[in-house]
Amino acid sequence: MKTEAQQAVLAMHRMRQQLIMFRTMHMNGLRGFLTRCGEVMAKRRLALDKALPGFSGALGESLTQDAN
């Protein structure tokens, strides 16, 4: 039988794991979208964080040209 404190710690760990899973899911989706647009990058989160500012400008221009 677990105490309330133990249950709270377990709930916190589950929530943290879920947040990590959501972050990974979103990063993979973004990387897949950028790959379809011709931008390829490493799988690490740090690589995505560094590359994203440069891609956002080029991607915005590319999308507006495609829309016209």
GICOR-V494540 format. One record per residue. N is the residue number from 1. SS is DSSP state (@ for helix, = for strand, . for the rest). PHI is phi in degrees with one decimal (* if undefined). BURIAL is + if it has 24 or more other C-alpha atoms within 12 Angstrom, else -. Layout:
# GICOR-V494540
N	SS	PHI	BURIAL
N	SS	PHI	BURIAL
This chain:
# GICOR-V494540
1	.	*	-
2	.	-96.2	-
3	.	-78.8	-
4	@	-62.7	-
5	@	-64.2	-
6	@	-65.2	-
7	@	-64.7	-
8	@	-65.3	-
9	@	-65.0	-
10	@	-62.9	-
11	@	-63.6	-
12	@	-64.6	-
13	@	-64.7	-
14	@	-63.5	-
15	@	-65.5	-
16	@	-62.9	-
17	@	-61.5	-
18	@	-66.1	-
19	@	-64.4	-
20	@	-63.6	-
21	@	-63.7	-
22	@	-63.9	-
23	@	-61.4	-
24	@	-62.3	-
25	@	-61.1	-
26	@	-68.6	-
27	@	-64.1	+
28	@	-64.8	-
29	@	-64.0	-
30	@	-65.3	+
31	@	-63.5	+
32	@	-64.3	-
33	@	-62.9	-
34	@	-66.5	+
35	@	-64.8	-
36	@	-64.3	-
37	.	-87.9	-
38	.	95.9	-
39	.	-103.9	-
40	.	-116.1	-
41	.	-146.8	+
42	.	-68.4	-
43	.	-81.8	-
44	.	-73.3	-
45	@	-63.2	-
46	@	-63.3	-
47	@	-63.8	-
48	@	-66.4	+
49	@	-61.3	-
50	@	-73.1	-
51	@	-83.5	-
52	@	-59.7	-
53	@	-59.8	-
54	@	-70.1	-
55	@	-73.7	+
56	@	-63.2	-
57	@	-68.4	-
58	@	-66.0	-
59	@	-68.1	-
60	@	-61.0	-
61	@	-65.3	-
62	@	-64.1	-
63	@	-68.1	-
64	@	-69.8	-
65	@	-68.6	-
66	@	-67.5	-
67	@	-73.3	-
68	.	-81.1	-
